Amino acid sequence: MKEDTLTTTRTAKAKGLARLKSRKLPVAVYHLRAVDPDEEMAARDGVTSAEERHTAALMRSDEGAEAAIAKAQAEVDQAKAALADCYQEVRIQAQEPEEFERLLGLPEHKPRKGTEDTLWNNDTFGKTMFLVGVQGELTAEEWETEVFPQLSQAEKAGLFIKALNINARWVDGSVPKG
């Protein structure tokens, strides 16, 4: 009896270890606006209008209600797809922990005295983590010379923060412990 419990415990431990060792590096997605702000606003308005029509259709109880609901749902789906087309999906791959630590240890990424830096140089490290992790057709140089000059400070900060978060792997407070 005792041996069966020991075997079960060893098997569970081996499965848990194998599961943890086979984890893939996480990927984060940032949706970067890729169209004129007026086009984005029109797409947002389109979603709102379609959702209002869908709500109205849901209130119907006549013979044509079912068809009206289906039509309105299709319009909502189409409007949401048009809004999604306003954004470019930017995928950021986390680095191996050793690489993250290596980059963090470089002199240019050390926290600066007399600044708000705590864990790293706030002016350099996020950008570096983004450039080493961004996936897609664009090179780091193209991001630097072609894309970054067109982005607002808030958009760049959003990309850099997303890269830092995926690499630092902050603990999600909403996940139950124990």
Buried (B, 14 or more C-beta within 10 A) or exposed (E): EEEEEEEEEEEEEEEEEEEEEEEEEEEBEBEEBEBEEEBBEBBBEBBEEBBEBBEEBEEBEEEEEEEBBEBBBEBBEEBBEBBEEBBEEBEBBBBEEEBBEEBBEEEEBBEEEEEEBEEBBBEBBBBBBBBBBBEEEEEEEEBEEEBBEEBEEEBBBBBBBBBBBBBBEEEEEEEEEE
